[in-house]
Amino acid sequence: MITLGDVVRRQLHVPTIPAVRDVSAILAESAPGTVAVLFYGSNLRTGATEGVLDFYVLTAGPPERGMWPTVSYREFDLRGETLRAKIATMRLATFAKAAAARTLDTTIWTRFVQPSALVWVRDPETATQVAEAIADAAKSAARFAAALGPETGTADEYWRALFRQTYAAELRVERKGREGQILGFDPARYAELLPLAWTADGIAFRDEAGVLKPDLAPARRRALLQAWAHRRRAGKPINVARLVRAAFTFEGAARYGIWKVERHTGVAVPLTPWREKHPILAAPGVFWRVWRARTGPKAV
């Protein structure tokens, strides 16, 4: 009989393209105390290298105090191709705690109930710890889906209800219907995952030809809804605090910002030493340059 652990391990060991494995090896070598590197996001689903590759670098040590993760942006020239990566770094202990919903943060279990690949790991024991954390993320998400979703419905309806709530709780600019893009890529995975996660979390349910009904006692449902209310109230303040912190600690912020500007506007902006050293102070000048380029005199 298949279990949640089976599905998690299968996903974590999905094959990835050589470019992703090469970048993950470089990240593991360059970050002190790295124990695992996870790859996730749209590029995992598509197998493409365009845009920005998303990695989580997990390190050794006790849970962090204060804000996490630390975010950076790097570019790599490999095999004649420029690869761009956004890297979030945090301790595995913190990651596991957040995945199990033992913090008010929702971002870890929301992201890692979605597919991710373990592209570098220090040893088999660490691989087991990462798999357990990812399984906890699935249980956390499924638990809140049971409370936030319909009384009865398909797995798709429960996941949609959950993602709509988590996007609303976080400070994000996702377009309406983003949950449909996530679920639509591999609906069979999510249909399989929800009942397995409920079973692993001790939530009984009925399944009548794919229509599910979780058996939540009224007291537990109230407790989950109250726990969600706390997370909803804390979500945006947590995200704002992270944005403020990132404004001063985001390594490679200028390079990342200029790449985004050029990608979305078509306006080339030189990366000067001053802009790289002072990305916040340089931002108004960059915006002015873009505005001038897009609104300047037109040839007649």
N, C-alpha and C positions, 0 to 999 in steps of 0.2 A: 504494500500500500504506500503510495507516494505521500511524503510529508512536506511541511513548509521548508525544513532544512534541505531536502532534496532539491526543491525549486531554487532556493537561494544559492546553493553551491553550483548548480547548473548554470545559473545566470552569471555568477561571479567569474566563472572560468570560460565564458564565451570567447572565442578567438577575436583578437583585435589586429588591426593593420600594423605593419612594421614601424611606421612613423610614430604611432602612439607608444609602442613598446620602447622605442629608442628614447623618446622624450621622457618617459617614466623612469628609465634607468638613469638618465642625467639628473632628474629631480631627486631621485633617491640618493645619489652620490653627493649632491650639493647641499642637501638639507641635513644638518646634524641630527642624529638620533632617529632617522626615518625608519619606520618598521613596516609601512605599507603605503602603496599608492593606488588610489581608486580613480577610474576614468568614468565619466558619466555625461549625460546631456545628449543633444541632438546628433552630434557627430558619432556617438556610439551607435545610435539607431541607424544612421545612414552609411557609416563607414567612410565618410568623406573627411578631408583635411582642411577644407575651406573654412573661413571664419575663425573662431577661437575654440581651441580644445580645452575642455574643462577637467581639471584634476583636483582631487583632495589628497594632500600629503599628510599621513598620520604619523605622529612621532611618539617616542617613549616618554614615560613620566606620569606623575599624578595629574588629576584634572586641573586645568588652568583656573586661576582666579581672575575675575574680570571678563572683558569682552574677548570673543573668539569668533571665527578664525582670523588669522592674519592672511591678507590677500595680496597677491603680486601678479605681475604680468611680465612674460618673457617671450622673446623671439628666438627661434633656433633655425640655423641654416643647415639642413640635412639633405644630402643627395640632390643638391641643386634646388631645393624647395625651401621657402621660408614658412616655418610653422609657428603659429601664434598660440600661446597658452595662458590661460588664467588659472592661477594656483591658489587654492585655499589650504592653509596649513594649520593643523590643530593636533592636540594629543589624542591618541587612541582612547584613553580613558574618558576624556570629555566627549568624544564622538559616541562612545558606547552609552554613556549616561544620557545624552541628548536623544539618541535613537530610541531608548527605552522610555522616552517622555518623562524622565525624572528631572526635567527643567521646564521652564515656561516657554522656551524656544520651540518653534514648530518646524524650522527650516530643515533640520537634519532628517527627521523621519518622513517629512513630506517629499524631500528630494530622493531619499534612498529607498522608499517603497517603489520608486521607479527604477528601471534597469541601471546597473552599474557593473563595471568589470574590475576585478582585482588584477591589475597589470604588473604589479611588483610587490613582493612580500618577502620579509626577512627570513621566515622559517614557518614550518607547518603549524606550530602552536599559535603564531600570530594569525595565520590564515583562518584558523578555527575561531579565534576571538573576533576577527572582522566579520566572518559569516554569522556568528551569533548576534553581533550588533545589527547587521542588516536584517536578520530575522526579527529582531526586536523592533526595528523600524516598521516592518510590515505589520507586526502585531499592534503597534501603537496606532498606525494609520487605520487599520481595520477596526480597532476598538472604537475610535471616534467616528468612523463611518457608520457603525451600527447605531450609534446614538444620534448622529446628525442626518442620517439618511431616512428614507421612507420606512413606514412600518413593515411593508413587504415590497420587494422589487428585485430586479436583476442585479447582478454584480456591477454592471456598468452604471446603473442608477445610484448605487451606493458610492462608487468611486467619484462620480460626477458631483454628487452632493458634498463629499469631503473636499475635493479640490476647489470647488467654488468657495467654500468656507475658508480654506487655508489661504487662498489668494486674497480674499477680502481682509483677512487678519493681518497679512504681511503688507509692507509698503512696496508694492510691485506695480509694474505697468503692463501686466499681461493683458492682451486683448481679450474681449469677451469671447468665450468659447474655447479658450486655450486648453481646458481640460479635455475637450473633444479631440484635439490634435494628439495629446499625450496618450489617451486611451485608444484612439483609432489606429495607432501604429501597430499594436499587438494586442487586440482585444482578448484573444484566447488566454494570454498570460494573466491578465487581470481577472478574468473569469475563473481561472484556476486558483489564483493567489488568495482571493478573499475568503472562501470557505476553509482553505488550509490555515490561514492566519487566525480565523475565528477558532478553529479547532485547537491550534497550538496555544491560544490565549484562554482556553476554557470557556468559550462562548458557544453554547448550544444553539442550533438553528435547524429549521426545516428547509428542505430543498424539494420543491415540486416542479419538476421539468424546467429547472433554471430560475424559478422564482423563489427567492430566499426570504426567510423570516427569522431574524435573530431572536433568541429567547433571552431578553434582558429583564431581570427583575426590576420593578419600578424604582427601588432604592439605588440600584446600580446605574440605571439610566439617568436618574437625577444627579448622581455623583459625577458621571461623565459629562453631563451638560454643564454642571457647575465648573468642573475642571476646564472644559472648553471655554467657558465665559472668562475665566482668569487668563487663559492664553490669548483670547481675542483682544482683551483690553491691553495686554502687555505687548502684543505683536508689533504694532506700529512704533511705539516708543523704543523697543529693542532695535528695530530696523533703523530708526533715525540715529540712535546712538552708534550703531555700526557704521553708518554713512559718515558721520562726523569723524569717527576714529579713522576710517579709511582715507578720508581727505588728507590726513597727516601721515599715514603709515603705509599707504598703498605703494609698494615698490613698483616702479615702472609705470606710474600713473600717467605721466605725460606721453610716453610712447603709445600706451594703450588709447588714451584720449584722442591723440592725433590720428591714429589709425582709424578709430571709429568715425571721426569727422570726415576724413577722406573717403571712407567707405560709403557713408550715408549722404554726403553732399557733393562728392566729386571735386572738392576744392583741396589742392595740395597745400599743406602747411609744413614748412621746414621745422625740423626738430633741432632747435638751437640749444647750446649748453645751458643757457639761462632758463629756457622753457623746461628742460629736463630737471633742473634743480629746483625750480619754483613753479610747479604745475598749477597751483591754485592762483597765484598772482598772474600767471600767464594766460589764464582762461579768458578774461575779458578781451585781451588783444586777439586771441585766436577767433573768438566769436565775431569781433569786429572785422577781421580779415575775411571770414566766410561771408558775412553780410555784405561787405563791399564787393566781393567777387560775384555774388549772386544778384546784386541790385545795381551794379555799376552801369555806365552808359552802354547801350546796345548799338551795334553797327546798323547803319541805315543804307 
